[in-house]
Amino acid sequence: MLDSILSTAKDYIQKEVGKNTNVPKQQSSVVSDVIFNTVSSGLKKQLGGGSKTGASAGGGIDLSMLGGLLGGGKNSGFLDGMSKSVVDALVKKAGLKSPVAQSIASAIIPGLISTLTKKIGGGGTLGNVAGGLLGGLLGGKK
């Protein structure tokens, strides 16, 4: 299941980066890879200790845990951290200026989270999840 979720994430990121006017065309592949690698690394790190019982979906990944990470609430620190990691990675690895990296992340991450939450059947809504992300990315502005 995690492979399917990551495949969905990769497809979504590539599509959105291609449409984003803040991404220089010659860097779209690099930007897509940086965002995907940062997001997938963060998810894998957080889910590494997932239970192999209950709602487990193979590979030891507990879907309720994944849904909790993506759904915000008590795990919104994970989402804020992931957003900041994406911005930092875009600055360091893709050579983008911080405001451009923030703009790209704030345009892509909320939709990505919404897409992944829907894929696993989570109850998080874009409004709940994205509000916290955008607030963190934009210094409290929504």
N, C-alpha and C positions, 0 to 999 in steps of 0.2 A: 504494500500500500504506500509506503514512503516513496518508493521509486515513482509511482503514479503521481503522487502529490508533487514531487520535485519536477517531473516532466511537465505537469500543468504549470508550475511556477516558471520554468524556463520558457515555455511557449508564451505565456503572458508577458513576461519581461521583454522578450525579443520583440513582440508585437508593439508594446507600449513605447519602448525605446525608439523603435523605428518611426513612430508617430510624433515623438516629442521634439518640438522645434528647438529646445535648449541643448539638444545633443548634436554636436557637430557630426555630419554624415560620415566623415572618415573615421570617427571614433565610436560609431554605434555598436560595432561588434565588441570592442573592448569594454564599453560601458555596460552592455548586456551581460558579458561574462563576469565583470566585477560585481554587479548587483546580484546575479544568480549565485556566484560562489560565496558571497557574504551571507546571503539569506540561507542557503542550504547548509553552510557551515554552522550558522547559529542554531538552526532547527536540529541538526544532527547532534550538536553539543548538548542542547537542552533535553533531547529525547534519548540520549545515550543510556540513561538509567531507567528507561521505560519498562514497565512490568510486562511479563509474558503471560499474564493471566487476565481474566475478565474481558475487557473490551479490546484486547490485543489484536492487532491486525497483521501478524506475521513479522518476523524480524525483531520481535520484542518491542514494537512500537504500540503504545497504548493510545487509541484514538481519543479517549476522553482527555488524556494529558495533552495531546496535540490540539484538540479543540480548546482546552483551557488556555494554552499558550497563545493561540490565535484570537481567542475571544476577549482578551483584555481582562478586566476585573483585577483580581489579585496578581495576575501575571502581566499587567500592563508595563511593568518595568522591563520585561523581556522585549516587548514591542518597541519601547522607547530606545532601549539599548541596540536593537537591531537597526532601527532607523539611523541612529547616530553612527553605527558601524558602517552602514552603507554610505553615508555622507563622507566619513573619514576615508573609506576605501576609494571612493570616487576621486577625492582630492589627491590621495597618495599614489594610487595605482593608475588612474586614468588622467591625472594631471589637470583636473578641472578646478576652477576657482570655487571656494566654499559656497558662495551664493548660488552658483549654477548647480553645484552638487545638491544643495538643499532643495532647490526648485525641482530637480529631476526626482529626487527621493520622495518629496511630498506629492508629486504627481503620480508616482508609480506604486509606492508601498501600500497606501490605503486600499487601492483597487486589488492589488495582489493579495492582501490579507482577506479581503472580502471574497475573492475567487477561491482561495484555499479553504476558507471557512465553509463556503457552500459545498465544496467538493467533499469534505469530510462530514457534512451534515451538521455542522456546528450551529449554535443559536446566535452567535455574535453578529451584530449588524454593522454595516459600514459606518453608520453614524457613531456608534459606541466606540468602535475600534479606531476609526480614522480621526476622531476628535482628539483623542489622546496623542496620537502620532503627530498630527499637524501641530498641536500645541507644543509638543516637545521640540519638533524641528524648527518651528518658527518663533521660539522663545515666548510661548504663551499666547500667541495670536492664533485664532482659528479662522 
